[in-house]
Amino acid sequence: MGAVTPQPAGSIGCVSCHAGGAVHVDDPSPENIFKPAADDASRTIQLCTGCHDPHREPSGIAYVHLMKTGVACTSCHAVHRETSGIDAAKVCGECHVAMTSQFVSTSNHPTVGNELGCLDCHTAGSRNMPHPGQGGAVDCSSCHTEHSGPFLYEHEAAWSFTTDGGSCLSCHDPHGSVNDRLLRQPPDGLCRQCHGTPPAHRTAHFGLAAGYGCIDCHSAIHGSNNNRSLLDPRLGTIIGEGPDGCYCHNVIE
């Protein structure tokens, strides 16, 4: 929730949240007192926002949750127990099962050991969130600075974005993947979603290039300061001697 609205000292007690205290004193039954966590979501939200500023920012994930039927403040926030150190992945995973099941994929982020939590990438409110026009790479580059650029020759897929996501998420699934490096598909299949195979790759130098994967040569996939085709500057060393007896040139533009 948001910031707590100041209240006079001693003005908040059990009955501030649990209505029906007078009856409950005479008949201490759990059935005759209001229980926010078990009640209608709209009533619970109304109660909590009497003291706490609601999540008002439409770009924040918590605002979206509050707009969904059946999701109340108590669906995510614990009221009676200490919340520091709570594994957010377990709380979020109660609803987002498909996402958290990916945490144990072959390639994954360190979420299982609690080194990284849902709220490290998904901010509840928009005050600390990047401008939507900057794309998802803003969150990723806070850890993966080596891939964030800027580069002299940019790879559009690494910085562009759409209303459906884009940027780093065009190629990587942040929750986990069966492919290396969190890739959504094996590398060549992923590249060919946007890039066809140039005909010359099958003909030039007796089709030498056809025997290599895309990223064997185009290794600077996040961007390059050397080559507009994102080729590795050490390409000649990587490929070595071709069938025609020539060596590939080091590609620096």
ABEGO torsion letter per residue (X at the ends): XBBBBBBBBGABBAAAABBGAAAAAABBBAAABBBAAABBAAAAAAAAAAABBBBABAABAAAAAAABBGBBAAAABBAABBABGBBAAAAAAAABAAAAAAAABABBBBAAAGABBAAAABBABAAABBBAAAEAAAAAAAABAAAAOBBABBBAAAABBBAAEEEAAAABBAAEBABBGGBABBAAAAAAAABBBBAAAAABGGGAAAABBAAAABABAAEBAABAAGBBAAAAAAAEBBAAGBBBBBBBX
